[in-house]
Amino acid sequence: MPSTGKATPKRDELVDIASKLFYEQGFGATGIKQIIETAGIAKGTFYSHFSSKEEVGLAWLRKRHTQWNNWLQEKLSASKHPKGKILALFDFLEQWMQESNFRGCAFLNSLSEFPDPESPIRQEIESHKRGLQEAIQALTSQHYAEKPSSFASHKGTIIFLLFEGALIESQNFRKVWPITAARKEIKSLLAVER
């Protein structure tokens, strides 16, 4: 029976179990059989909610997108000004990386497993990253309100790339120094070019 995609308690539980396994082990290393066994359900129960591993992977990334953005917004809401919110991005990143034992970004961790740009999972990853870039662009537009929009957009791109680079290298080295270095560069950028 094809999946309807509608949320039910069992479906939500399966997404939670798959989410934990995918994040800790990787999408490719996690099989449907392991999800079923961890959930303690019959194979048919799984397939009554999801038609494939890719479908549960999409549900995982969509849920992760919402959770991650909620965590980020909570951290940013402590600052009233765009500059403070921009710097809070890196405070958030440092806290998140340490709390996740430097496991990193679920979206970036999955990216290399989906080389086909037409893959629905790859499109979900791109959508998540585009949303983050747009959020950072909005903050830089507010910070550089007196500057031309192209100037603010360029600075937003730089901040986005520093955020993403710090995230990856923090995961790679399992240390926060890449985040500290990126934050220091952002402070200089925001102080000098206003």
N, C-alpha and C positions, 0 to 999 in steps of 0.2 A: 504494500500500500504506500503510495507516495506521501511524503511529508507535507503537512500543511503549513509548517513554520510558525504555527500559533503557540504562544507560551502556555505551558502547563507546568505544574509543580515538578513532574518527572522530567520533562524536557529541560527545565531550568537546572535541575539537579545534574543531569547529564552534561550540560554546558559547563557547570561549575567543576565537575570532575575532569572533563576533558581540558578545561582551561588550566587547571593545576598541572596536569600531565604535560600538556603542550608547552607550557611556560618552563617547567623544570627540565624536561627532557628534549624538547624540540618537536615540531610537528611530524617530521619524517620518522623519528625514532619511536613515536607513539602509535600503536595500532588500535584498530577498532576493538579487537579482542581484549586488549588491556583495559580499554575504557569500560567495556561490558563487564569484565571480571571485577574491576574496581567498584563499579556501581552495584554489583551483585544482582544483575538483571539477566533476563533471557535475551538472546540475540534478536528475537522478534520484537521485543520491547524497544530496543535501540532503533531498529528499522521502522518502527511505527512513528518515530519522532524525526529521524534523519535518514535521508536516502543514501548518504555517502559520508566518508570522513571529511571530504572537502566542505560539505554542508555544515557539519558540526564545527569545522575550522572557521568558517565564516561567522557562525553564531558566536564563537569565542572571540574573534577579533572585534566584532560589533559591540559585544559586552565590554571588552577591554577598553575600547575607544571611549565609551561612556564613563566607565570607572576612572580611567586615567585623566580624562578632561575634568571630571569632578574633583579629583585630588589636586590637579593643577589650579583650578579656579579657587578652590579653598585656600591654597597657599597665596595666590595672587591677591585675593580679596583683603588680605591684611594691610596692603599698601593702598594709599589713596591716589597717588600720582603715577603717571606712566613710567617715569624713571624707576621708581621703587618696584613697580610690577615687573619691569624688564629685568632688574637685578634679582627679583624674587624667583624668576625662572631658574636661575642657577642655584639658588638656595634649595628650591624644590628638587632640582636634579641631583644635588649632592645628597639630600636626605633620602630620596627614592633609591638611588643606587646603593647606598649603604644598607637600607632596609631590605632590599632585594638580594643582598649578598652579591652585588655587582652582576646580577643575571642580565640586566639591560632591558632593552626595548623588545617587547613581544613582536612588534611589527618588523623591526629590523632583523631580529633573530629568524623570522620566517621568510624574509625577502629572498635570500639565496636559494631557498627551496622551491621557488616559483619563478623561474626565468622567463616564462611566457607572459608578456605584458598584457595579454588578453585574458589571463586567468582571473576569475572572480576574486580570488584571495589577493592576487597581486594588485588588482584595482582597489580593493579594500585598504591595503597598505598605503597605496598612493593617496587615497582619499584622506586617510588619517594624517599623513605627513603634510598634505596640502592644507588641511585645516589648521595644523599647528603653525605653518608658515603664514597663513592669513591672519591668525591671531596675533602673531608677533608683528606682522606688518601694521595691524591696527594700532598696537601699542606705540610703534615708532612714529606712526602718523600723528598720534596724539602728542607725543614728546616733541616732535619737530613740526608743530602746527604752523609755525611761521615760515617754514621752508617749503620749496616746491615739492609736490607729491613724489616726483621722481627721486629726489634726494632722500626722503623718508623711506621710500620703497627700497632703495639701494641699501640703506642702513639696516632695514628690516631683514633683507636677504643675508647680510653679513652676520647679524645676530642669530638668525636661524641656523646658518652654517656653523657658527661657533657652538651653538647649543648641540647640534647633531654630532659634530666632531668631538666635543667634550664627552658626550654620552658614549660614543663608540670607544674612545680611547680609555675612558674610565672603566668600562667593561673589560677591555683588552688587558689593561695593566692591573685591574682590581684595586685601584687607588683613586683618591679624589683629586689629585694634583691637576689632571686635565681640566676639571671643572673650575678649580681655583684659578688656573691660568686664564681660562676663558672669561671668568667673572672680572678679573683684573683688567683685561683688555676692554671689556664692555664698559667698565667704569670710566676708563680713559676716553673711550669713544663718546660716551654720553656727556662727559664733562667738557670736552674740548670743542665739539662741533655743534654748538647750539645757536 
